[in-house]
């Protein structure tokens, strides 16, 4: 789950879907929070109304990782040693 703050939110759109979701996805990619091969499977606004001018909101996104991103995040990057080292 990903919580993203300060997103553009049209004051007349209570749902996070369609073109609004596309805009939020683009902003998340620009902020390097999401990779291009990730898929948003569930999305919604946390705050009931947008505030400020232009309106901004906080979104909760549930994403599914793409195979390339998943392989990169789960690849081992070093060694971990357990035991006693002798002199």
N, CA, C and O atoms as a GROMACS GRO file, in nm:
protein
  348
    1UNK      N    1   0.084  -0.117   0.000
    1UNK     CA    2   0.000   0.000   0.000
    1UNK      C    3   0.089   0.124   0.000
    1UNK      O    4   0.194   0.127   0.065
    2UNK      N    5   0.047   0.222  -0.072
    2UNK     CA    6   0.124   0.345  -0.089
    2UNK      C    7   0.035   0.463  -0.055
    2UNK      O    8  -0.074   0.476  -0.111
    3UNK      N    9   0.080   0.549   0.037
    3UNK     CA   10   0.009   0.671   0.073
    3UNK      C   11   0.082   0.787   0.005
    3UNK      O   12   0.202   0.805   0.025
    4UNK      N   13   0.010   0.865  -0.075
    4UNK     CA   14   0.071   0.974  -0.150
    4UNK      C   15  -0.002   1.104  -0.115
    4UNK      O   16  -0.124   1.114  -0.129
    5UNK      N   17   0.074   1.203  -0.070
    5UNK     CA   18   0.017   1.331  -0.030
    5UNK      C   19   0.035   1.436  -0.140
    5UNK      O   20   0.114   1.419  -0.232
    6UNK      N   21  -0.040   1.544  -0.126
    6UNK     CA   22  -0.030   1.661  -0.215
    6UNK      C   23  -0.048   1.624  -0.362
    6UNK      O   24   0.036   1.657  -0.446
    7UNK      N   25  -0.156   1.558  -0.391
    7UNK     CA   26  -0.190   1.521  -0.529
    7UNK      C   27  -0.297   1.613  -0.583
    7UNK      O   28  -0.383   1.660  -0.508
    8UNK      N   29  -0.292   1.641  -0.714
    8UNK     CA   30  -0.398   1.724  -0.772
    8UNK      C   31  -0.531   1.651  -0.761
    8UNK      O   32  -0.544   1.535  -0.799
    9UNK      N   33  -0.630   1.721  -0.709
    9UNK     CA   34  -0.760   1.660  -0.690
    9UNK      C   35  -0.869   1.757  -0.733
    9UNK      O   36  -0.888   1.862  -0.671
   10UNK      N   37  -0.941   1.723  -0.840
   10UNK     CA   38  -1.054   1.808  -0.879
   10UNK      C   39  -1.159   1.807  -0.769
   10UNK      O   40  -1.197   1.701  -0.720
   11UNK      N   41  -1.206   1.924  -0.729
   11UNK     CA   42  -1.300   1.933  -0.618
   11UNK      C   43  -1.434   1.867  -0.650
   11UNK      O   44  -1.508   1.830  -0.558
   12UNK      N   45  -1.468   1.851  -0.779
   12UNK     CA   46  -1.595   1.792  -0.816
   12UNK      C   47  -1.586   1.642  -0.841
   12UNK      O   48  -1.685   1.582  -0.884
   13UNK      N   49  -1.471   1.579  -0.816
   13UNK     CA   50  -1.454   1.436  -0.842
   13UNK      C   51  -1.424   1.364  -0.711
   13UNK      O   52  -1.309   1.361  -0.667
   14UNK      N   53  -1.527   1.304  -0.646
   14UNK     CA   54  -1.504   1.236  -0.518
   14UNK      C   55  -1.435   1.101  -0.534
   14UNK      O   56  -1.381   1.047  -0.437
   15UNK      N   57  -1.436   1.044  -0.655
   15UNK     CA   58  -1.377   0.913  -0.678
   15UNK      C   59  -1.238   0.926  -0.739
   15UNK      O   60  -1.208   1.022  -0.810
   16UNK      N   61  -1.156   0.829  -0.711
   16UNK     CA   62  -1.022   0.824  -0.769
   16UNK      C   63  -1.023   0.715  -0.876
   16UNK      O   64  -0.987   0.600  -0.849
   17UNK      N   65  -1.065   0.752  -0.996
   17UNK     CA   66  -1.071   0.657  -1.107
   17UNK      C   67  -1.063   0.734  -1.238
   17UNK      O   68  -1.063   0.857  -1.239
   18UNK      N   69  -1.055   0.662  -1.346
   18UNK     CA   70  -1.054   0.723  -1.479
   18UNK      C   71  -0.938   0.818  -1.501
   18UNK      O   72  -0.823   0.786  -1.471
   19UNK      N   73  -0.969   0.936  -1.554
   19UNK     CA   74  -0.867   1.035  -1.586
   19UNK      C   75  -0.796   1.086  -1.461
   19UNK      O   76  -0.677   1.117  -1.465
   20UNK      N   77  -0.870   1.096  -1.349
   20UNK     CA   78  -0.808   1.141  -1.226
   20UNK      C   79  -0.702   1.041  -1.179
   20UNK      O   80  -0.595   1.082  -1.134
   21UNK      N   81  -0.732   0.912  -1.190
   21UNK     CA   82  -0.635   0.809  -1.152
   21UNK      C   83  -0.514   0.812  -1.243
   21UNK      O   84  -0.401   0.792  -1.198
   22UNK      N   85  -0.535   0.837  -1.372
   22UNK     CA   86  -0.423   0.849  -1.466
   22UNK      C   87  -0.332   0.965  -1.427
   22UNK      O   88  -0.209   0.953  -1.434
   23UNK      N   89  -0.391   1.077  -1.387
   23UNK     CA   90  -0.312   1.193  -1.345
   23UNK      C   91  -0.233   1.161  -1.218
   23UNK      O   92  -0.116   1.196  -1.209
   24UNK      N   93  -0.297   1.095  -1.122
   24UNK     CA   94  -0.228   1.057  -0.998
   24UNK      C   95  -0.115   0.960  -1.028
   24UNK      O   96  -0.007   0.972  -0.971
   25UNK      N   97  -0.137   0.864  -1.117
   25UNK     CA   98  -0.034   0.768  -1.155
   25UNK      C   99   0.086   0.840  -1.218
   25UNK      O  100   0.200   0.809  -1.186
   26UNK      N  101   0.059   0.937  -1.306
   26UNK     CA  102   0.167   1.013  -1.369
   26UNK      C  103   0.248   1.092  -1.266
   26UNK      O  104   0.370   1.096  -1.274
   27UNK      N  105   0.179   1.152  -1.170
   27UNK     CA  106   0.249   1.228  -1.065
   27UNK      C  107   0.336   1.134  -0.981
   27UNK      O  108   0.448   1.169  -0.947
   28UNK      N  109   0.285   1.015  -0.949
   28UNK     CA  110   0.361   0.918  -0.871
   28UNK      C  111   0.485   0.870  -0.948
   28UNK      O  112   0.591   0.850  -0.889
   29UNK      N  113   0.472   0.852  -1.078
   29UNK     CA  114   0.587   0.813  -1.159
   29UNK      C  115   0.691   0.924  -1.164
   29UNK      O  116   0.811   0.898  -1.158
   30UNK      N  117   0.645   1.050  -1.174
   30UNK     CA  118   0.738   1.164  -1.174
   30UNK      C  119   0.812   1.175  -1.041
   30UNK      O  120   0.929   1.211  -1.039
   31UNK      N  121   0.743   1.144  -0.932
   31UNK     CA  122   0.805   1.148  -0.799
   31UNK      C  123   0.886   1.021  -0.771
   31UNK      O  124   0.945   1.009  -0.663
   32UNK      N  125   0.890   0.929  -0.864
   32UNK     CA  126   0.962   0.802  -0.854
   32UNK      C  127   0.910   0.716  -0.739
   32UNK      O  128   0.986   0.647  -0.672
   33UNK      N  129   0.778   0.721  -0.717
   33UNK     CA  130   0.714   0.637  -0.618
   33UNK      C  131   0.663   0.507  -0.680
   33UNK      O  132   0.647   0.406  -0.612
   34UNK      N  133   0.637   0.511  -0.811
   34UNK     CA  134   0.590   0.395  -0.885
   34UNK      C  135   0.676   0.375  -1.008
   34UNK      O  136   0.725   0.472  -1.067
   35UNK      N  137   0.693   0.251  -1.047
   35UNK     CA  138   0.762   0.219  -1.172
   35UNK      C  139   0.658   0.209  -1.282
   35UNK      O  140   0.539   0.188  -1.255
   36UNK      N  141   0.702   0.223  -1.405
   36UNK     CA  142   0.609   0.222  -1.519
   36UNK      C  143   0.538   0.089  -1.534
   36UNK      O  144   0.427   0.085  -1.589
   37UNK      N  145   0.597  -0.022  -1.487
   37UNK     CA  146   0.533  -0.152  -1.504
   37UNK      C  147   0.448  -0.194  -1.385
   37UNK      O  148   0.401  -0.308  -1.379
   38UNK      N  149   0.427  -0.103  -1.288
   38UNK     CA  150   0.340  -0.133  -1.175
   38UNK      C  151   0.195  -0.101  -1.212
   38UNK      O  152   0.168  -0.010  -1.291
   39UNK      N  153   0.103  -0.176  -1.155
   39UNK     CA  154  -0.038  -0.160  -1.184
   39UNK      C  155  -0.112  -0.124  -1.055
   39UNK      O  156  -0.092  -0.189  -0.953
   40UNK      N  157  -0.195  -0.021  -1.061
   40UNK     CA  158  -0.277   0.016  -0.946
   40UNK      C  159  -0.401  -0.074  -0.947
   40UNK      O  160  -0.480  -0.070  -1.042
   41UNK      N  161  -0.418  -0.154  -0.841
   41UNK     CA  162  -0.533  -0.245  -0.835
   41UNK      C  163  -0.647  -0.189  -0.751
   41UNK      O  164  -0.762  -0.230  -0.768
   42UNK      N  165  -0.616  -0.095  -0.660
   42UNK     CA  166  -0.719  -0.033  -0.579
   42UNK      C  167  -0.672   0.106  -0.543
   42UNK      O  168  -0.556   0.126  -0.509
   43UNK      N  169  -0.762   0.204  -0.552
   43UNK     CA  170  -0.724   0.342  -0.524
   43UNK      C  171  -0.841   0.416  -0.460
   43UNK      O  172  -0.957   0.389  -0.490
   44UNK      N  173  -0.809   0.508  -0.372
   44UNK     CA  174  -0.912   0.590  -0.310
   44UNK      C  175  -0.851   0.710  -0.240
   44UNK      O  176  -0.733   0.710  -0.203
   45UNK      N  177  -0.933   0.813  -0.223
   45UNK     CA  178  -0.890   0.933  -0.152
   45UNK      C  179  -0.902   0.908  -0.002
   45UNK      O  180  -0.997   0.842   0.041
   46UNK      N  181  -0.809   0.959   0.076
   46UNK     CA  182  -0.817   0.948   0.222
   46UNK      C  183  -0.895   1.063   0.282
   46UNK      O  184  -0.975   1.043   0.374
   47UNK      N  185  -0.871   1.184   0.232
   47UNK     CA  186  -0.940   1.302   0.284
   47UNK      C  187  -1.074   1.317   0.211
   47UNK      O  188  -1.082   1.292   0.091
   48UNK      N  189  -1.180   1.358   0.283
   48UNK     CA  190  -1.311   1.368   0.218
   48UNK      C  191  -1.321   1.480   0.116
   48UNK      O  192  -1.398   1.467   0.020
   49UNK      N  193  -1.247   1.589   0.132
   49UNK     CA  194  -1.255   1.699   0.037
   49UNK      C  195  -1.116   1.750   0.006
   49UNK      O  196  -1.024   1.739   0.087
   50UNK      N  197  -1.101   1.807  -0.114
   50UNK     CA  198  -0.975   1.869  -0.150
   50UNK      C  199  -0.964   2.006  -0.086
   50UNK      O  200  -1.065   2.073  -0.065
   51UNK      N  201  -0.842   2.048  -0.056
   51UNK     CA  202  -0.822   2.179   0.004
   51UNK      C  203  -0.717   2.255  -0.075
   51UNK      O  204  -0.635   2.196  -0.145
   52UNK      N  205  -0.721   2.387  -0.063
   52UNK     CA  206  -0.622   2.470  -0.130
   52UNK      C  207  -0.669   2.510  -0.269
   52UNK      O  208  -0.778   2.473  -0.313
   53UNK      N  209  -0.585   2.586  -0.336
   53UNK     CA  210  -0.617   2.630  -0.471
   53UNK      C  211  -0.492   2.612  -0.556
   53UNK      O  212  -0.400   2.691  -0.540
   54UNK      N  213  -0.482   2.516  -0.644
   54UNK     CA  214  -0.585   2.417  -0.675
   54UNK      C  215  -0.598   2.312  -0.564
   54UNK      O  216  -0.510   2.297  -0.480
   55UNK      N  217  -0.710   2.243  -0.565
   55UNK     CA  218  -0.737   2.143  -0.462
   55UNK      C  219  -0.632   2.033  -0.463
   55UNK      O  220  -0.589   1.989  -0.570
   56UNK      N  221  -0.589   1.989  -0.345
   56UNK     CA  222  -0.492   1.880  -0.333
   56UNK      C  223  -0.549   1.778  -0.237
   56UNK      O  224  -0.626   1.811  -0.147
   57UNK      N  225  -0.511   1.654  -0.257
   57UNK     CA  226  -0.563   1.547  -0.172
   57UNK      C  227  -0.456   1.444  -0.141
   57UNK      O  228  -0.345   1.449  -0.194
   58UNK      N  229  -0.492   1.350  -0.055
   58UNK     CA  230  -0.406   1.239  -0.018
   58UNK      C  231  -0.472   1.111  -0.065
   58UNK      O  232  -0.590   1.088  -0.037
   59UNK      N  233  -0.397   1.028  -0.136
   59UNK     CA  234  -0.452   0.905  -0.192
   59UNK      C  235  -0.387   0.783  -0.130
   59UNK      O  236  -0.271   0.786  -0.087
   60UNK      N  237  -0.463   0.674  -0.126
   60UNK     CA  238  -0.411   0.543  -0.085
   60UNK      C  239  -0.419   0.453  -0.207
   60UNK      O  240  -0.527   0.428  -0.261
   61UNK      N  241  -0.302   0.403  -0.250
   61UNK     CA  242  -0.295   0.318  -0.368
   61UNK      C  243  -0.245   0.180  -0.329
   61UNK      O  244  -0.147   0.166  -0.255
   62UNK      N  245  -0.312   0.077  -0.379
   62UNK     CA  246  -0.263  -0.060  -0.367
   62UNK      C  247  -0.212  -0.098  -0.504
   62UNK      O  248  -0.287  -0.094  -0.602
   63UNK      N  249  -0.085  -0.135  -0.512
   63UNK     CA  250  -0.022  -0.162  -0.642
   63UNK      C  251   0.022  -0.306  -0.653
   63UNK      O  252   0.051  -0.373  -0.553
   64UNK      N  253   0.028  -0.352  -0.775
   64UNK     CA  254   0.080  -0.485  -0.807
   64UNK      C  255   0.210  -0.462  -0.884
   64UNK      O  256   0.212  -0.392  -0.984
   65UNK      N  257   0.318  -0.523  -0.835
   65UNK     CA  258   0.447  -0.504  -0.898
   65UNK      C  259   0.458  -0.582  -1.027
   65UNK      O  260   0.408  -0.695  -1.036
   66UNK      N  261   0.522  -0.523  -1.126
   66UNK     CA  262   0.550  -0.590  -1.251
   66UNK      C  263   0.667  -0.686  -1.233
   66UNK      O  264   0.739  -0.676  -1.133
   67UNK      N  265   0.688  -0.777  -1.325
   67UNK     CA  266   0.795  -0.877  -1.309
   67UNK      C  267   0.934  -0.816  -1.301
   67UNK      O  268   1.018  -0.866  -1.226
   68UNK      N  269   0.961  -0.711  -1.376
   68UNK     CA  270   1.094  -0.650  -1.375
   68UNK      C  271   1.119  -0.582  -1.240
   68UNK      O  272   1.226  -0.597  -1.181
   69UNK      N  273   1.021  -0.507  -1.192
   69UNK     CA  274   1.034  -0.438  -1.063
   69UNK      C  275   1.044  -0.538  -0.949
   69UNK      O  276   1.126  -0.521  -0.858
   70UNK      N  277   0.961  -0.643  -0.953
   70UNK     CA  278   0.964  -0.745  -0.850
   70UNK      C  279   1.099  -0.815  -0.844
   70UNK      O  280   1.152  -0.838  -0.735
   71UNK      N  281   1.156  -0.849  -0.959
   71UNK     CA  282   1.287  -0.914  -0.963
   71UNK      C  283   1.396  -0.821  -0.908
   71UNK      O  284   1.485  -0.867  -0.837
   72UNK      N  285   1.388  -0.694  -0.940
   72UNK     CA  286   1.487  -0.598  -0.891
   72UNK      C  287   1.480  -0.578  -0.741
   72UNK      O  288   1.583  -0.560  -0.676
   73UNK      N  289   1.359  -0.580  -0.685
   73UNK     CA  290   1.343  -0.557  -0.541
   73UNK      C  291   1.371  -0.680  -0.457
   73UNK      O  292   1.399  -0.669  -0.338
   74UNK      N  293   1.364  -0.798  -0.517
   74UNK     CA  294   1.386  -0.920  -0.440
   74UNK      C  295   1.521  -0.984  -0.467
   74UNK      O  296   1.551  -1.089  -0.410
   75UNK      N  297   1.602  -0.924  -0.552
   75UNK     CA  298   1.734  -0.980  -0.582
   75UNK      C  299   1.826  -0.961  -0.462
   75UNK      O  300   1.827  -0.853  -0.401
   76UNK      N  301   1.905  -1.064  -0.427
   76UNK     CA  302   1.999  -1.048  -0.316
   76UNK      C  303   2.106  -0.946  -0.352
   76UNK      O  304   2.151  -0.939  -0.466
   77UNK      N  305   2.146  -0.867  -0.253
   77UNK     CA  306   2.246  -0.763  -0.282
   77UNK      C  307   2.369  -0.774  -0.192
   77UNK      O  308   2.448  -0.679  -0.186
   78UNK      N  309   2.386  -0.884  -0.124
   78UNK     CA  310   2.504  -0.898  -0.038
   78UNK      C  311   2.499  -1.027   0.040
   78UNK      O  312   2.415  -1.113   0.015
   79UNK      N  313   2.589  -1.039   0.136
   79UNK     CA  314   2.598  -1.160   0.218
   79UNK      C  315   2.570  -1.124   0.362
   79UNK      O  316   2.599  -1.013   0.407
   80UNK      N  317   2.513  -1.219   0.434
   80UNK     CA  318   2.492  -1.204   0.576
   80UNK      C  319   2.555  -1.325   0.643
   80UNK      O  320   2.521  -1.439   0.610
   81UNK      N  321   2.648  -1.302   0.737
   81UNK     CA  322   2.722  -1.412   0.799
   81UNK      C  323   2.670  -1.433   0.941
   81UNK      O  324   2.661  -1.338   1.020
   82UNK      N  325   2.636  -1.557   0.974
   82UNK     CA  326   2.601  -1.598   1.110
   82UNK      C  327   2.706  -1.694   1.161
   82UNK      O  328   2.746  -1.784   1.088
   83UNK      N  329   2.753  -1.677   1.282
   83UNK     CA  330   2.850  -1.771   1.339
   83UNK      C  331   2.965  -1.697   1.403
   83UNK      O  332   2.963  -1.575   1.420
   84UNK      N  333   3.068  -1.776   1.439
   84UNK     CA  334   3.186  -1.721   1.502
   84UNK      C  335   3.298  -1.711   1.400
   84UNK      O  336   3.321  -1.803   1.322
   85UNK      N  337   3.366  -1.602   1.401
   85UNK     CA  338   3.483  -1.586   1.316
   85UNK      C  339   3.607  -1.618   1.398
   85UNK      O  340   3.622  -1.568   1.509
   86UNK      N  341   3.694  -1.700   1.344
   86UNK     CA  342   3.816  -1.735   1.416
   86UNK      C  343   3.925  -1.633   1.384
   86UNK      O  344   3.922  -1.568   1.279
   87UNK      N  345   4.021  -1.621   1.474
   87UNK     CA  346   4.129  -1.526   1.451
   87UNK      C  347   4.233  -1.580   1.363
   87UNK      O  348   4.332  -1.512   1.334
   0.00000   0.00000   0.00000
